[in-house]
Amino acid sequence: MTERQQEGPPTYSAEQVTQGKIILRQPWQRFVFVTGLAAAVLLPLALGIYYFR
């Protein structure tokens, strides 16, 4: 087996791997992003209060 034919998934060094960035350039993009975050918190809270009271 040669070096290029490794078993399993490929491995990457820490220098090759970086985290992604959220780029919100337009005001409407910021609004949609923040609204989605708020909905992810408020919707389960509201449904929990409604169904378990």
N, CA, C and O atoms as CSV, one atom per row, in Angstrom:
chain,resi,resn,atom,element,x,y,z
A,1,MET,N,N,0.859,-1.178,0.000
A,1,MET,CA,C,0.000,0.000,0.000
A,1,MET,C,C,0.901,1.236,0.000
A,1,MET,O,O,1.854,1.319,0.774
A,2,THR,N,N,0.597,2.170,-0.855
A,2,THR,CA,C,1.398,3.390,-0.915
A,2,THR,C,C,0.888,4.404,0.093
A,2,THR,O,O,-0.144,4.195,0.732
A,3,GLU,N,N,1.609,5.493,0.228
A,3,GLU,CA,C,1.218,6.536,1.180
A,3,GLU,C,C,-0.118,7.172,0.810
A,3,GLU,O,O,-0.874,7.575,1.694
A,4,ARG,N,N,-0.416,7.267,-0.474
A,4,ARG,CA,C,-1.632,7.935,-0.902
A,4,ARG,C,C,-2.866,7.052,-0.709
A,4,ARG,O,O,-3.984,7.565,-0.743
A,5,GLN,N,N,-2.704,5.773,-0.513
A,5,GLN,CA,C,-3.830,4.866,-0.341
A,5,GLN,C,C,-3.989,4.524,1.141
A,5,GLN,O,O,-3.723,3.396,1.555
A,6,GLN,N,N,-4.416,5.483,1.919
A,6,GLN,CA,C,-4.617,5.261,3.339
A,6,GLN,C,C,-5.985,4.653,3.574
A,6,GLN,O,O,-6.912,4.847,2.787
A,7,GLU,N,N,-6.098,3.918,4.663
A,7,GLU,CA,C,-7.397,3.385,5.039
A,7,GLU,C,C,-8.135,4.422,5.866
A,7,GLU,O,O,-7.522,5.128,6.667
A,8,GLY,N,N,-9.439,4.519,5.681
A,8,GLY,CA,C,-10.246,5.437,6.466
A,8,GLY,C,C,-10.320,6.819,5.830
A,8,GLY,O,O,-9.815,7.046,4.731
A,9,PRO,N,N,-10.959,7.732,6.546
A,9,PRO,CA,C,-11.142,9.083,6.016
A,9,PRO,C,C,-9.832,9.873,6.023
A,9,PRO,O,O,-8.925,9.564,6.796
A,10,PRO,N,N,-9.732,10.877,5.177
A,10,PRO,CA,C,-8.506,11.680,5.159
A,10,PRO,C,C,-8.385,12.506,6.435
A,10,PRO,O,O,-9.387,12.864,7.054
A,11,THR,N,N,-7.171,12.797,6.811
A,11,THR,CA,C,-6.921,13.635,7.988
A,11,THR,C,C,-6.361,14.975,7.532
A,11,THR,O,O,-5.665,15.063,6.520
A,12,TYR,N,N,-6.675,16.008,8.290
A,12,TYR,CA,C,-6.238,17.358,7.960
A,12,TYR,C,C,-5.534,17.958,9.163
A,12,TYR,O,O,-5.912,17.698,10.306
A,13,SER,N,N,-4.515,18.758,8.908
A,13,SER,CA,C,-3.817,19.413,10.000
A,13,SER,C,C,-4.633,20.603,10.496
A,13,SER,O,O,-5.557,21.053,9.818
A,14,ALA,N,N,-4.293,21.108,11.670
A,14,ALA,CA,C,-5.012,22.238,12.248
A,14,ALA,C,C,-4.854,23.494,11.392
A,14,ALA,O,O,-5.738,24.351,11.392
A,15,GLU,N,N,-3.768,23.613,10.681
A,15,GLU,CA,C,-3.565,24.786,9.822
A,15,GLU,C,C,-4.487,24.761,8.604
A,15,GLU,O,O,-4.849,25.812,8.075
A,16,GLN,N,N,-4.863,23.571,8.163
A,16,GLN,CA,C,-5.719,23.447,6.988
A,16,GLN,C,C,-7.196,23.633,7.317
A,16,GLN,O,O,-7.992,23.944,6.431
A,17,VAL,N,N,-7.565,23.449,8.563
A,17,VAL,CA,C,-8.969,23.482,8.953
A,17,VAL,C,C,-9.255,24.778,9.703
A,17,VAL,O,O,-8.589,25.094,10.688
A,18,THR,N,N,-10.234,25.515,9.237
A,18,THR,CA,C,-10.650,26.736,9.928
A,18,THR,C,C,-12.164,26.728,10.065
A,18,THR,O,O,-12.863,26.055,9.307
A,19,GLN,N,N,-12.662,27.476,11.030
A,19,GLN,CA,C,-14.102,27.575,11.214
A,19,GLN,C,C,-14.666,28.575,10.226
A,19,GLN,O,O,-13.984,29.508,9.803
A,20,GLY,N,N,-15.919,28.366,9.867
A,20,GLY,CA,C,-16.585,29.267,8.943
A,20,GLY,C,C,-17.012,30.553,9.622
A,20,GLY,O,O,-17.137,30.611,10.845
A,21,LYS,N,N,-17.229,31.556,8.841
A,21,LYS,CA,C,-17.684,32.848,9.355
A,21,LYS,C,C,-19.071,33.130,8.800
A,21,LYS,O,O,-19.390,32.774,7.665
A,22,ILE,N,N,-19.875,33.768,9.612
A,22,ILE,CA,C,-21.180,34.207,9.160
A,22,ILE,C,C,-21.021,35.645,8.675
A,22,ILE,O,O,-20.719,36.541,9.463
A,23,ILE,N,N,-21.222,35.856,7.407
A,23,ILE,CA,C,-21.037,37.185,6.820
A,23,ILE,C,C,-22.408,37.740,6.470
A,23,ILE,O,O,-23.087,37.229,5.579
A,24,LEU,N,N,-22.805,38.780,7.172
A,24,LEU,CA,C,-24.105,39.421,6.947
A,24,LEU,C,C,-23.837,40.837,6.450
A,24,LEU,O,O,-23.618,41.753,7.242
A,25,ARG,N,N,-23.857,40.998,5.159
A,25,ARG,CA,C,-23.475,42.275,4.565
A,25,ARG,C,C,-24.624,43.262,4.436
A,25,ARG,O,O,-24.422,44.472,4.532
A,26,GLN,N,N,-25.822,42.752,4.221
A,26,GLN,CA,C,-26.972,43.622,4.021
A,26,GLN,C,C,-27.810,43.682,5.292
A,26,GLN,O,O,-27.842,42.715,6.054
A,27,PRO,N,N,-28.489,44.801,5.534
A,27,PRO,CA,C,-29.340,44.889,6.729
A,27,PRO,C,C,-30.430,43.814,6.766
A,27,PRO,O,O,-30.742,43.307,7.844
A,28,TRP,N,N,-31.016,43.456,5.623
A,28,TRP,CA,C,-32.060,42.442,5.622
A,28,TRP,C,C,-31.503,41.078,5.999
A,28,TRP,O,O,-32.217,40.263,6.585
A,29,GLN,N,N,-30.232,40.811,5.673
A,29,GLN,CA,C,-29.621,39.549,6.059
A,29,GLN,C,C,-29.459,39.469,7.577
A,29,GLN,O,O,-29.694,38.421,8.179
A,30,ARG,N,N,-29.061,40.575,8.184
A,30,ARG,CA,C,-28.951,40.623,9.647
A,30,ARG,C,C,-30.305,40.420,10.292
A,30,ARG,O,O,-30.424,39.699,11.283
A,31,PHE,N,N,-31.333,41.056,9.733
A,31,PHE,CA,C,-32.688,40.938,10.271
A,31,PHE,C,C,-33.176,39.494,10.217
A,31,PHE,O,O,-33.723,38.988,11.197
A,32,VAL,N,N,-32.984,38.830,9.084
A,32,VAL,CA,C,-33.424,37.442,8.935
A,32,VAL,C,C,-32.649,36.538,9.895
A,32,VAL,O,O,-33.239,35.642,10.499
A,33,PHE,N,N,-31.366,36.751,10.046
A,33,PHE,CA,C,-30.549,35.928,10.935
A,33,PHE,C,C,-30.982,36.094,12.388
A,33,PHE,O,O,-31.168,35.101,13.092
A,34,VAL,N,N,-31.144,37.335,12.845
A,34,VAL,CA,C,-31.535,37.583,14.234
A,34,VAL,C,C,-32.960,37.090,14.478
A,34,VAL,O,O,-33.249,36.548,15.545
A,35,THR,N,N,-33.847,37.270,13.511
A,35,THR,CA,C,-35.219,36.782,13.650
A,35,THR,C,C,-35.244,35.255,13.771
A,35,THR,O,O,-36.008,34.707,14.564
A,36,GLY,N,N,-34.422,34.583,12.998
A,36,GLY,CA,C,-34.337,33.132,13.085
A,36,GLY,C,C,-33.818,32.665,14.437
A,36,GLY,O,O,-34.321,31.689,14.994
A,37,LEU,N,N,-32.813,33.356,14.967
A,37,LEU,CA,C,-32.307,33.006,16.297
A,37,LEU,C,C,-33.375,33.217,17.363
A,37,LEU,O,O,-33.552,32.381,18.248
A,38,ALA,N,N,-34.082,34.338,17.274
A,38,ALA,CA,C,-35.135,34.624,18.247
A,38,ALA,C,C,-36.263,33.594,18.135
A,38,ALA,O,O,-36.795,33.149,19.151
A,39,ALA,N,N,-36.625,33.220,16.926
A,39,ALA,CA,C,-37.690,32.228,16.741
A,39,ALA,C,C,-37.281,30.866,17.298
A,39,ALA,O,O,-38.112,30.136,17.839
A,40,ALA,N,N,-35.999,30.528,17.164
A,40,ALA,CA,C,-35.515,29.248,17.682
A,40,ALA,C,C,-35.614,29.186,19.203
A,40,ALA,O,O,-35.718,28.098,19.770
A,41,VAL,N,N,-35.585,30.329,19.866
A,41,VAL,CA,C,-35.699,30.366,21.325
A,41,VAL,C,C,-37.153,30.559,21.759
A,41,VAL,O,O,-37.632,29.866,22.656
A,42,LEU,N,N,-37.845,31.492,21.128
A,42,LEU,CA,C,-39.182,31.863,21.577
A,42,LEU,C,C,-40.269,30.858,21.188
A,42,LEU,O,O,-41.212,30.653,21.951
A,43,LEU,N,N,-40.156,30.241,20.034
A,43,LEU,CA,C,-41.185,29.303,19.602
A,43,LEU,C,C,-41.289,28.084,20.529
A,43,LEU,O,O,-42.394,27.762,20.965
A,44,PRO,N,N,-40.194,27.398,20.846
A,44,PRO,CA,C,-40.335,26.282,21.795
A,44,PRO,C,C,-40.802,26.741,23.182
A,44,PRO,O,O,-41.539,26.021,23.854
A,45,LEU,N,N,-40.385,27.906,23.601
A,45,LEU,CA,C,-40.826,28.446,24.885
A,45,LEU,C,C,-42.329,28.684,24.879
A,45,LEU,O,O,-43.022,28.282,25.813
A,46,ALA,N,N,-42.842,29.332,23.837
A,46,ALA,CA,C,-44.268,29.608,23.735
A,46,ALA,C,C,-45.082,28.309,23.626
A,46,ALA,O,O,-46.134,28.187,24.254
A,47,LEU,N,N,-44.612,27.360,22.850
A,47,LEU,CA,C,-45.338,26.088,22.727
A,47,LEU,C,C,-45.308,25.310,24.038
A,47,LEU,O,O,-46.287,24.651,24.387
A,48,GLY,N,N,-44.211,25.377,24.757
A,48,GLY,CA,C,-44.135,24.713,26.044
A,48,GLY,C,C,-45.091,25.304,27.045
A,48,GLY,O,O,-45.722,24.569,27.804
A,49,ILE,N,N,-45.213,26.601,27.065
A,49,ILE,CA,C,-46.140,27.266,27.982
A,49,ILE,C,C,-47.577,26.939,27.587
A,49,ILE,O,O,-48.419,26.705,28.454
A,50,TYR,N,N,-47.862,26.922,26.296
A,50,TYR,CA,C,-49.225,26.671,25.819
A,50,TYR,C,C,-49.666,25.231,26.099
A,50,TYR,O,O,-50.785,25.010,26.563
A,51,TYR,N,N,-48.807,24.262,25.825
A,51,TYR,CA,C,-49.195,22.866,25.956
A,51,TYR,C,C,-49.055,22.297,27.365
A,51,TYR,O,O,-49.724,21.314,27.683
A,52,PHE,N,N,-48.225,22.866,28.207
A,52,PHE,CA,C,-47.965,22.279,29.516
A,52,PHE,C,C,-48.452,23.138,30.679
A,52,PHE,O,O,-47.931,23.029,31.789
A,53,ARG,N,N,-49.430,23.979,30.439
A,53,ARG,CA,C,-49.921,24.794,31.562
A,53,ARG,C,C,-51.061,24.153,32.267
A,53,ARG,O,O,-51.584,24.711,33.231
